Amino acid sequence: MQRLLLPYRLNVGIALFNRSGLVLIARRIKDDGPEILEPGRDWQMPQGGVDAGEGPYVAARRELLEETGVRSVDFLAQMPDWLTYEFPEYAGPPHRLARYRGQRQRWFALRFTGPETEIDLNASDQSADPEFDSWRWAELARLPDLVVTFKRDVYIKVAEAFAQFASK
């Protein structure tokens, strides 16, 4: 099947801001099928798929919990539009994301209100392996330079949309 005929996977992204206006990013452990890492560009904000019958905000809270253990948040904003990115060409073994051409994302800005001890990249009770090996707080405007190239345009738009919540 031609790649352009494949659908986008519904997905959510979370810009989790601390009280100082920095955003949580985590370092990917490995490639995940068509989401291939690039040297020096292995950081990203939490994101994940929307399950059937699940609303985007509910998916965002679930994905944040699964990937980071974070429960303590306040809602700040939601981007009104869905953003898309295309997966790079992938010639690897069959993979769960191979049936998609890319991801269609709704982004949310949330304020982290808990203690940093709440952040646990191994908190998921899922059988899946952790996606990240470390996390840190970063300036939102710097994120497009830390993420894989095929997500860069999305991160630029997210940084512009949520700049009001970022540190000055």
N, CA and C atoms as an extended XYZ file, in Angstrom:
504
Properties=species:S:1:pos:R:3:atomname:S:1:resname:S:1:resid:I:1 pbc="F F F"
N         0.841       -1.186        0.000 N   MET     1
C         0.000        0.000        0.000 CA  MET     1
C         0.884        1.247        0.000 C   MET     1
N         0.495        2.224       -0.818 N   GLN     2
C         1.254        3.468       -0.838 CA  GLN     2
C         1.165        4.156        0.511 C   GLN     2
N         2.286        4.694        0.926 N   ARG     3
C         2.359        5.354        2.231 CA  ARG     3
C         1.351        6.478        2.391 C   ARG     3
N         1.158        7.274        1.358 N   LEU     4
C         0.257        8.425        1.472 CA  LEU     4
C        -1.202        8.022        1.599 C   LEU     4
N        -1.519        6.778        1.307 N   LEU     5
C        -2.884        6.299        1.472 CA  LEU     5
C        -3.148        5.791        2.885 C   LEU     5
N        -2.087        5.623        3.650 N   LEU     6
C        -2.246        5.150        5.020 CA  LEU     6
C        -2.847        6.258        5.889 C   LEU     6
N        -3.583        5.900        6.935 N   PRO     7
C        -4.159        6.923        7.821 CA  PRO     7
C        -3.124        7.438        8.826 C   PRO     7
N        -3.468        8.553        9.447 N   TYR     8
C        -2.697        9.049       10.582 CA  TYR     8
C        -3.211        8.365       11.845 C   TYR     8
N        -2.332        8.136       12.775 N   ARG     9
C        -2.713        7.605       14.086 CA  ARG     9
C        -3.106        8.785       14.972 C   ARG     9
N        -4.268        8.699       15.627 N   LEU    10
C        -4.669        9.754       16.561 CA  LEU    10
C        -3.765        9.700       17.783 C   LEU    10
N        -3.307       10.847       18.205 N   ASN    11
C        -2.276       10.930       19.215 CA  ASN    11
C        -2.466       12.222       20.004 C   ASN    11
N        -1.960       12.241       21.217 N   VAL    12
C        -1.949       13.459       22.039 CA  VAL    12
C        -0.523       13.754       22.483 C   VAL    12
N        -0.248       15.014       22.720 N   GLY    13
C         1.038       15.434       23.247 CA  GLY    13
C         0.812       16.311       24.456 C   GLY    13
N         1.758       16.255       25.394 N   ILE    14
C         1.606       16.994       26.646 CA  ILE    14
C         2.829       17.868       26.903 C   ILE    14
N         2.612       19.174       26.994 N   ALA    15
C         3.640       20.108       27.439 CA  ALA    15
C         3.379       20.309       28.939 C   ALA    15
N         4.190       19.670       29.753 N   LEU    16
C         4.019       19.722       31.214 CA  LEU    16
C         4.975       20.762       31.782 C   LEU    16
N         4.419       21.871       32.242 N   PHE    17
C         5.209       22.984       32.762 CA  PHE    17
C         5.354       22.888       34.267 C   PHE    17
N         6.549       23.202       34.765 N   ASN    18
C         6.712       23.308       36.218 CA  ASN    18
C         6.388       24.743       36.642 C   ASN    18
N         6.516       25.018       37.915 N   ARG    19
C         6.155       26.347       38.433 CA  ARG    19
C         7.070       27.450       37.904 C   ARG    19
N         8.255       27.071       37.419 N   SER    20
C         9.204       28.045       36.868 CA  SER    20
C         9.021       28.272       35.373 C   SER    20
N         8.078       27.560       34.760 N   GLY    21
C         7.829       27.738       33.337 CA  GLY    21
C         8.695       26.882       32.427 C   GLY    21
N         9.387       25.913       33.010 N   LEU    22
C        10.145       24.963       32.194 CA  LEU    22
C         9.259       23.769       31.890 C   LEU    22
N         9.562       23.067       30.835 N   VAL    23
C         8.736       21.953       30.392 CA  VAL    23
C         9.490       20.630       30.557 C   VAL    23
N         8.738       19.584       30.896 N   LEU    24
C         9.335       18.273       31.100 CA  LEU    24
C         9.621       17.614       29.753 C   LEU    24
N        10.860       17.135       29.586 N   ILE    25
C        11.221       16.335       28.421 CA  ILE    25
C        11.874       15.059       28.926 C   ILE    25
N        11.786       14.019       28.114 N   ALA    26
C        12.364       12.730       28.474 CA  ALA    26
C        13.157       12.201       27.289 C   ALA    26
N        14.216       11.448       27.603 N   ARG    27
C        15.090       10.906       26.555 CA  ARG    27
C        14.636        9.509       26.164 C   ARG    27
N        14.346        9.334       24.879 N   ARG    28
C        13.926        8.040       24.354 CA  ARG    28
C        15.059        7.024       24.501 C   ARG    28
N        14.698        5.816       24.864 N   ILE    29
C        15.679        4.761       25.038 CA  ILE    29
C        16.118        4.185       23.701 C   ILE    29
N        15.160        3.989       22.790 N   LYS    30
C        15.479        3.321       21.521 CA  LYS    30
C        14.477        3.730       20.458 C   LYS    30
N        14.800        3.335       19.217 N   ASP    31
C        13.859        3.518       18.112 CA  ASP    31
C        12.591        2.743       18.422 C   ASP    31
N        11.487        3.233       17.899 N   ASP    32
C        10.208        2.546       18.069 CA  ASP    32
C         9.583        2.393       16.688 C   ASP    32
N        10.062        1.398       15.954 N   GLY    33
C         9.548        1.176       14.611 CA  GLY    33
C         9.849        2.362       13.732 C   GLY    33
N         8.822        2.949       13.106 N   PRO    34
C         9.087        4.065       12.202 CA  PRO    34
C         9.504        5.349       12.914 C   PRO    34
N         9.383        5.397       14.230 N   GLU    35
C         9.854        6.582       14.955 CA  GLU    35
C        11.337        6.394       15.272 C   GLU    35
N        12.152        6.691       14.277 N   ILE    36
C        13.584        6.454       14.346 CA  ILE    36
C        14.270        7.641       15.013 C   ILE    36
N        15.177        7.346       15.925 N   LEU    37
C        15.924        8.393       16.621 CA  LEU    37
C        17.078        8.888       15.767 C   LEU    37
N        17.478       10.109       16.027 N   GLU    38
C        18.641       10.697       15.376 CA  GLU    38
C        19.625       11.069       16.470 C   GLU    38
N        20.926       10.896       16.226 N   PRO    39
C        21.917       11.245       17.248 CA  PRO    39
C        21.747       12.681       17.736 C   PRO    39
N        21.687       12.840       19.061 N   GLY    40
C        21.550       14.164       19.664 CA  GLY    40
C        20.141       14.725       19.642 C   GLY    40
N        19.201       13.991       19.070 N   ARG    41
C        17.813       14.458       18.981 CA  ARG    41
C        16.884       13.385       19.540 C   ARG    41
N        17.163       12.964       20.763 N   ASP    42
C        16.423       11.844       21.352 CA  ASP    42
C        15.550       12.262       22.532 C   ASP    42
N        15.267       13.559       22.638 N   TRP    43
C        14.404       14.076       23.700 CA  TRP    43
C        13.037       14.396       23.128 C   TRP    43
N        12.001       14.262       23.944 N   GLN    44
C        10.665       14.651       23.519 CA  GLN    44
C         9.779       14.860       24.740 C   GLN    44
N         8.638       15.502       24.506 N   MET    45
C         7.620       15.627       25.535 CA  MET    45
C         6.769       14.358       25.509 C   MET    45
N         6.083       14.057       26.603 N   PRO    46
C         5.216       12.867       26.620 CA  PRO    46
C         4.157       12.947       25.517 C   PRO    46
N         3.877       11.815       24.924 N   GLN    47
C         2.840       11.727       23.902 CA  GLN    47
C         2.380       10.287       23.790 C   GLN    47
N         1.232       10.075       23.174 N   GLY    48
C         0.767        8.708       22.987 CA  GLY    48
C        -0.563        8.650       22.276 C   GLY    48
N        -0.942        7.441       21.916 N   GLY    49
C        -2.136        7.203       21.133 CA  GLY    49
C        -3.429        7.408       21.900 C   GLY    49
N        -4.466        7.720       21.155 N   VAL    50
C        -5.816        7.864       21.701 CA  VAL    50
C        -6.527        6.526       21.483 C   VAL    50
N        -6.993        5.920       22.552 N   ASP    51
C        -7.704        4.647       22.459 CA  ASP    51
C        -9.108        4.860       21.904 C   ASP    51
N        -9.682        3.815       21.319 N   ALA    52
C       -11.036        3.870       20.781 CA  ALA    52
C       -12.014        4.317       21.872 C   ALA    52
N       -12.862        5.284       21.553 N   GLY    53
C       -13.862        5.776       22.492 CA  GLY    53
C       -13.324        6.722       23.550 C   GLY    53
N       -12.067        7.073       23.484 N   GLU    54
C       -11.417        7.926       24.486 CA  GLU    54
C       -11.300        9.348       23.942 C   GLU    54
N       -11.611       10.325       24.758 N   GLY    55
C       -11.423       11.711       24.356 CA  GLY    55
C        -9.965       12.111       24.457 C   GLY    55
N        -9.551       13.142       23.705 N   PRO    56
C        -8.147       13.546       23.714 CA  PRO    56
C        -7.608       13.941       25.088 C   PRO    56
N        -8.376       14.689       25.893 N   TYR    57
C        -7.860       15.091       27.198 CA  TYR    57
C        -7.703       13.893       28.124 C   TYR    57
N        -8.649       12.984       28.084 N   VAL    58
C        -8.546       11.758       28.896 CA  VAL    58
C        -7.319       10.967       28.457 C   VAL    58
N        -7.086       10.891       27.144 N   ALA    59
C        -5.902       10.196       26.625 CA  ALA    59
C        -4.619       10.880       27.095 C   ALA    59
N        -4.614       12.212       27.101 N   ALA    60
C        -3.421       12.946       27.536 CA  ALA    60
C        -3.098       12.654       29.002 C   ALA    60
N        -4.106       12.666       29.848 N   ARG    61
C        -3.880       12.369       31.271 CA  ARG    61
C        -3.394       10.928       31.449 C   ARG    61
N        -3.990        9.983       30.713 N   ARG    62
C        -3.593        8.580       30.807 CA  ARG    62
C        -2.151        8.396       30.331 C   ARG    62
N        -1.826        8.973       29.178 N   GLU    63
C        -0.466        8.834       28.640 CA  GLU    63
C         0.565        9.469       29.577 C   GLU    63
N         0.235       10.624       30.136 N   LEU    64
C         1.148       11.276       31.075 CA  LEU    64
C         1.406       10.379       32.275 C   LEU    64
N         0.366        9.773       32.793 N   LEU    65
C         0.511        8.858       33.931 CA  LEU    65
C         1.335        7.637       33.541 C   LEU    65
N         1.015        7.034       32.404 N   GLU    66
C         1.735        5.827       31.981 CA  GLU    66
C         3.215        6.086       31.732 C   GLU    66
N         3.536        7.223       31.125 N   GLU    67
C         4.923        7.486       30.746 CA  GLU    67
C         5.755        8.141       31.825 C   GLU    67
N         5.108        8.884       32.743 N   THR    68
C         5.886        9.651       33.728 CA  THR    68
C         5.464        9.443       35.170 C   THR    68
N         4.330        8.793       35.398 N   GLY    69
C         3.817        8.628       36.754 CA  GLY    69
C         3.125        9.870       37.302 C   GLY    69
N         3.055       10.937       36.522 N   VAL    70
C         2.515       12.212       36.994 CA  VAL    70
C         0.988       12.185       37.031 C   VAL    70
N         0.452       12.551       38.202 N   ARG    71
C        -0.992       12.688       38.411 CA  ARG    71
C        -1.379       14.121       38.761 C   ARG    71
N        -0.466       14.837       39.390 N   SER    72
C        -0.754       16.158       39.950 CA  SER    72
C        -0.559       17.254       38.902 C   SER    72
N        -1.663       17.629       38.248 N   VAL    73
C        -1.581       18.646       37.204 CA  VAL    73
C        -2.812       19.540       37.233 C   VAL    73
N        -2.631       20.732       36.716 N   ASP    74
C        -3.731       21.646       36.428 CA  ASP    74
C        -3.756       21.861       34.923 C   ASP    74
N        -4.947       21.939       34.361 N   PHE    75
C        -5.125       22.207       32.939 CA  PHE    75
C        -4.814       23.673       32.667 C   PHE    75
N        -4.001       23.947       31.642 N   LEU    76
C        -3.701       25.312       31.234 CA  LEU    76
C        -4.364       25.665       29.904 C   LEU    76
N        -4.172       24.811       28.896 N   ALA    77
C        -4.700       25.111       27.563 CA  ALA    77
C        -4.657       23.873       26.681 C   ALA    77
N        -5.377       23.993       25.583 N   GLN    78
C        -5.390       22.958       24.554 CA  GLN    78
C        -5.209       23.660       23.220 C   GLN    78
N        -4.369       23.131       22.357 N   MET    79
C        -4.269       23.711       21.023 CA  MET    79
C        -5.582       23.421       20.289 C   MET    79
N        -6.126       24.416       19.611 N   PRO    80
C        -7.423       24.215       18.958 CA  PRO    80
C        -7.351       23.289       17.735 C   PRO    80
N        -6.203       23.239       17.102 N   ASP    81
C        -6.055       22.450       15.883 CA  ASP    81
C        -5.241       21.186       16.133 C   ASP    81
N        -5.515       20.193       15.328 N   TRP    82
C        -4.705       18.977       15.318 CA  TRP    82
C        -3.483       19.249       14.450 C   TRP    82
N        -2.329       18.767       14.881 N   LEU    83
C        -1.088       18.893       14.120 CA  LEU    83
C        -0.693       17.512       13.618 C   LEU    83
N        -0.017       17.456       12.483 N   THR    84
C         0.398       16.155       11.956 CA  THR    84
C         1.894       16.143       11.668 C   THR    84
N         2.446       14.949       11.733 N   TYR    85
C         3.794       14.716       11.211 CA  TYR    85
C         3.824       13.349       10.547 C   TYR    85
N         4.723       13.234        9.573 N   GLU    86
C         4.894       11.998        8.811 CA  GLU    86
C         6.050       11.201        9.421 C   GLU    86
N         5.887        9.905        9.468 N   PHE    87
C         7.002        9.053        9.868 CA  PHE    87
C         8.033        9.050        8.748 C   PHE    87
N         9.313        8.916        9.089 N   PRO    88
C        10.318        8.765        8.031 CA  PRO    88
C        10.163        7.387        7.377 C   PRO    88
N        10.763        7.224        6.215 N   GLU    89
C        10.742        5.926        5.549 CA  GLU    89
C        11.263        4.874        6.515 C   GLU    89
N        10.605        3.732        6.528 N   TYR    90
C        10.944        2.672        7.477 CA  TYR    90
C        10.991        1.339        6.736 C   TYR    90
N        12.135        0.679        6.787 N   ALA    91
C        12.297       -0.603        6.100 CA  ALA    91
C        12.567       -1.732        7.099 C   ALA    91
N        12.259       -1.488        8.352 N   GLY    92
C        12.523       -2.487        9.388 CA  GLY    92
C        11.470       -3.579        9.432 C   GLY    92
N        11.531       -4.386       10.468 N   PRO    93
C        10.569       -5.483       10.609 CA  PRO    93
C         9.158       -4.941       10.871 C   PRO    93
N         8.137       -5.776       10.661 N   PRO    94
C         6.758       -5.317       10.919 CA  PRO    94
C         6.648       -4.701       12.315 C   PRO    94
N         5.856       -3.650       12.400 N   HIS    95
C         5.754       -2.893       13.642 CA  HIS    95
C         4.341       -2.362       13.793 C   HIS    95
N         3.903       -2.145       15.032 N   ARG    96
C         2.534       -1.702       15.304 CA  ARG    96
C         2.208       -0.355       14.675 C   ARG    96
N         3.198        0.497       14.436 N   LEU    97
C         2.947        1.806       13.827 CA  LEU    97
C         3.098        1.794       12.308 C   LEU    97
N         3.532        0.677       11.737 N   ALA    98
C         3.790        0.613       10.298 CA  ALA    98
C         2.529        0.779        9.463 C   ALA    98
N         1.355        0.597       10.064 N   ARG    99
C         0.107        0.753        9.303 CA  ARG    99
C        -0.352        2.215        9.223 C   ARG    99
N         0.469        3.129        9.761 N   TYR   100
C         0.156        4.551        9.729 CA  TYR   100
C         1.220        5.311        8.945 C   TYR   100
N         0.805        6.430        8.355 N   ARG   101
C         1.762        7.284        7.646 CA  ARG   101
C         2.453        8.266        8.589 C   ARG   101
N         1.818        8.494        9.741 N   GLY   102
C         2.337        9.430       10.726 CA  GLY   102
C         1.325        9.576       11.845 C   GLY   102
N         1.426       10.694       12.571 N   GLN   103
C         0.523       10.899       13.695 CA  GLN   103
C        -0.186       12.248       13.562 C   GLN   103
N        -1.432       12.248       13.990 N   ARG   104
C        -2.267       13.451       14.057 CA  ARG   104
C        -2.459       13.728       15.543 C   ARG   104
N        -1.907       14.869       16.006 N   GLN   105
C        -1.821       15.132       17.443 CA  GLN   105
C        -2.641       16.335       17.894 C   GLN   105
N        -3.222       16.192       19.082 N   ARG   106
C        -3.820       17.310       19.811 CA  ARG   106
C        -2.910       17.539       21.013 C   ARG   106
N        -2.460       18.776       21.194 N   TRP   107
C        -1.526       19.109       22.267 CA  TRP   107
C        -2.218       19.828       23.416 C   TRP   107
N        -1.752       19.507       24.625 N   PHE   108
C        -2.263       20.095       25.861 CA  PHE   108
C        -1.120       20.690       26.664 C   PHE   108
N        -1.376       21.836       27.279 N   ALA   109
C        -0.443       22.435       28.237 CA  ALA   109
C        -1.010       22.177       29.623 C   ALA   109
N        -0.203       21.592       30.484 N   LEU   110
C        -0.597       21.297       31.861 CA  LEU   110
C         0.472       21.846       32.803 C   LEU   110
N         0.057       22.249       34.002 N   ARG   111
C         0.997       22.714       35.037 CA  ARG   111
C         1.186       21.585       36.042 C   ARG   111
N         2.436       21.206       36.267 N   PHE   112
C         2.758       20.184       37.256 CA  PHE   112
C         2.656       20.806       38.642 C   PHE   112
N         1.854       20.203       39.522 N   THR   113
C         1.619       20.759       40.857 CA  THR   113
C         2.147       19.866       41.977 C   THR   113
N         2.718       18.740       41.625 N   GLY   114
C         3.193       17.796       42.632 CA  GLY   114
C         4.681       17.949       42.923 C   GLY   114
N         5.194       17.097       43.812 N   PRO   115
C         6.631       17.083       44.075 CA  PRO   115
C         7.350       16.325       42.958 C   PRO   115
N         8.603       16.671       42.704 N   GLU   116
C         9.350       15.996       41.639 CA  GLU   116
C         9.501       14.498       41.894 C   GLU   116
N         9.383       14.070       43.131 N   THR   117
C         9.458       12.633       43.426 CA  THR   117
C         8.306       11.859       42.790 C   THR   117
N         7.263       12.562       42.366 N   GLU   118
C         6.145       11.917       41.683 CA  GLU   118
C         6.530       11.448       40.279 C   GLU   118
N         7.531       12.084       39.688 N   ILE   119
C         7.939       11.738       38.323 CA  ILE   119
C         8.723       10.427       38.364 C   ILE   119
N         8.179        9.425       37.685 N   ASP   120
C         8.761        8.082       37.683 CA  ASP   120
C         8.564        7.478       36.301 C   ASP   120
N         9.635        7.368       35.533 N   LEU   121
C         9.549        6.863       34.168 CA  LEU   121
C         9.261        5.367       34.098 C   LEU   121
N         9.277        4.704       35.236 N   ASN   122
C         8.969        3.276       35.300 CA  ASN   122
C         7.658        3.021       36.033 C   ASN   122
N         6.805        4.033       36.106 N   ALA   123
C         5.588        3.939       36.914 CA  ALA   123
C         4.485        3.120       36.271 C   ALA   123
N         4.540        2.939       34.967 N   SER   124
C         3.452        2.266       34.267 CA  SER   124
C         3.259        0.846       34.762 C   SER   124
N         1.995        0.471       34.952 N   ASP   125
C         1.707       -0.910       35.317 CA  ASP   125
C         1.445       -1.736       34.056 C   ASP   125
N         1.738       -1.132       32.911 N   GLN   126
C         1.562       -1.828       31.639 CA  GLN   126
C         2.695       -2.843       31.458 C   GLN   126
N         2.493       -3.791       30.564 N   SER   127
C         3.522       -4.788       30.293 CA  SER   127
C         4.589       -4.247       29.350 C   SER   127
N         4.357       -3.082       28.761 N   ALA   128
C         5.315       -2.498       27.831 CA  ALA   128
C         6.563       -2.023       28.560 C   ALA   128
N         7.674       -2.079       27.867 N   ASP   129
C         8.930       -1.570       28.408 CA  ASP   129
C         8.867       -0.047       28.486 C   ASP   129
N         9.605        0.552       29.416 N   PRO   130
C         9.644        2.022       29.486 CA  PRO   130
C        10.178        2.605       28.174 C   PRO   130
N         9.673        3.771       27.807 N   GLU   131
C        10.114        4.440       26.578 CA  GLU   131
C        11.310        5.354       26.819 C   GLU   131
N        11.498        5.787       28.072 N   PHE   132
C        12.499        6.804       28.388 CA  PHE   132
C        13.455        6.310       29.471 C   PHE   132
N        14.691        6.846       29.439 N   ASP   133
C        15.648        6.470       30.481 CA  ASP   133
C        16.009        7.625       31.404 C   ASP   133
N        15.625        8.851       31.039 N   SER   134
C        15.878        9.983       31.926 CA  SER   134
C        14.945       11.133       31.531 C   SER   134
N        14.840       12.085       32.448 N   TRP   135
C        13.997       13.251       32.205 CA  TRP   135
C        14.692       14.477       32.768 C   TRP   135
N        14.225       15.644       32.324 N   ARG   136
C        14.738       16.915       32.850 CA  ARG   136
C        13.764       18.020       32.476 C   ARG   136
N        13.956       19.170       33.084 N   TRP   137
C        13.178       20.364       32.744 CA  TRP   137
C        13.984       21.156       31.720 C   TRP   137
N        13.317       21.714       30.715 N   ALA   138
C        13.996       22.449       29.654 CA  ALA   138
C        13.168       23.660       29.252 C   ALA   138
N        13.814       24.591       28.576 N   GLU   139
C        13.113       25.755       28.044 CA  GLU   139
C        12.315       25.317       26.821 C   GLU   139
N        11.054       25.669       26.776 N   LEU   140
C        10.169       25.277       25.692 CA  LEU   140
C        10.730       25.683       24.329 C   LEU   140
N        11.261       26.873       24.214 N   ALA   141
C        11.760       27.368       22.930 CA  ALA   141
C        12.931       26.540       22.399 C   ALA   141
N        13.635       25.831       23.255 N   ARG   142
C        14.789       25.025       22.823 CA  ARG   142
C        14.394       23.642       22.310 C   ARG   142
N        13.157       23.207       22.564 N   LEU   143
C        12.766       21.837       22.243 CA  LEU   143
C        12.855       21.468       20.766 C   LEU   143
N        12.544       22.360       19.824 N   PRO   144
C        12.662       21.950       18.420 CA  PRO   144
C        14.067       21.471       18.040 C   PRO   144
N        15.084       21.913       18.761 N   ASP   145
C        16.454       21.481       18.474 CA  ASP   145
C        16.834       20.177       19.173 C   ASP   145
N        15.965       19.672       20.044 N   LEU   146
C        16.269       18.459       20.813 CA  LEU   146
C        15.495       17.241       20.322 C   LEU   146
N        14.472       17.465       19.498 N   VAL   147
C        13.587       16.396       19.049 CA  VAL   147
C        14.001       15.941       17.646 C   VAL   147
N        13.607       14.717       17.285 N   VAL   148
C        13.916       14.208       15.945 CA  VAL   148
C        13.384       15.166       14.882 C   VAL   148
N        14.071       15.240       13.776 N   THR   149
C        13.764       16.208       12.726 CA  THR   149
C        12.328       16.115       12.234 C   THR   149
N        11.788       14.900       12.101 N   PHE   150
C        10.441       14.782       11.543 CA  PHE   150
C         9.354       15.299       12.481 C   PHE   150
N         9.683       15.581       13.746 N   LYS   151
C         8.713       16.180       14.673 CA  LYS   151
C         8.975       17.677       14.887 C   LYS   151
N        10.037       18.189       14.316 N   ARG   152
C        10.488       19.555       14.592 CA  ARG   152
C         9.410       20.613       14.312 C   ARG   152
N         8.746       20.539       13.160 N   ASP   153
C         7.735       21.548       12.829 CA  ASP   153
C         6.588       21.558       13.833 C   ASP   153
N         6.185       20.391       14.300 N   VAL   154
C         5.138       20.307       15.325 CA  VAL   154
C         5.623       20.992       16.599 C   VAL   154
N         6.858       20.734       17.006 N   TYR   155
C         7.389       21.331       18.230 CA  TYR   155
C         7.519       22.849       18.127 C   TYR   155
N         7.816       23.351       16.943 N   ILE   156
C         7.858       24.803       16.742 CA  ILE   156
C         6.465       25.393       16.983 C   ILE   156
N         5.443       24.762       16.428 N   LYS   157
C         4.066       25.251       16.606 CA  LYS   157
C         3.615       25.149       18.063 C   LYS   157
N         3.978       24.059       18.732 N   VAL   158
C         3.633       23.900       20.146 CA  VAL   158
C         4.326       24.975       20.978 C   VAL   158
N         5.607       25.231       20.701 N   ALA   159
C         6.356       26.260       21.441 CA  ALA   159
C         5.719       27.637       21.250 C   ALA   159
N         5.269       27.941       20.050 N   GLU   160
C         4.607       29.223       19.796 CA  GLU   160
C         3.265       29.300       20.515 C   GLU   160
N         2.490       28.226       20.449 N   ALA   161
C         1.143       28.231       21.040 CA  ALA   161
C         1.167       28.325       22.557 C   ALA   161
N         2.173       27.728       23.183 N   PHE   162
C         2.219       27.671       24.651 CA  PHE   162
C         3.293       28.578       25.250 C   PHE   162
N         3.813       29.514       24.481 N   ALA   163
C         4.881       30.401       24.947 CA  ALA   163
C         4.478       31.181       26.197 C   ALA   163
N         3.197       31.494       26.329 N   GLN   164
C         2.743       32.275       27.484 CA  GLN   164
C         2.953       31.545       28.811 C   GLN   164
N         3.088       30.225       28.777 N   PHE   165
C         3.280       29.450       30.009 CA  PHE   165
C         4.756       29.186       30.310 C   PHE   165
N         5.625       29.535       29.367 N   ALA   166
C         7.050       29.233       29.478 CA  ALA   166
C         7.790       30.293       30.293 C   ALA   166
N         8.948       29.883       30.797 N   SER   167
C         9.786       30.821       31.545 CA  SER   167
C        10.298       31.896       30.595 C   SER   167
N        10.546       33.033       31.155 N   LYS   168
C        11.032       34.169       30.355 CA  LYS   168
C        12.524       34.243       30.433 C   LYS   168
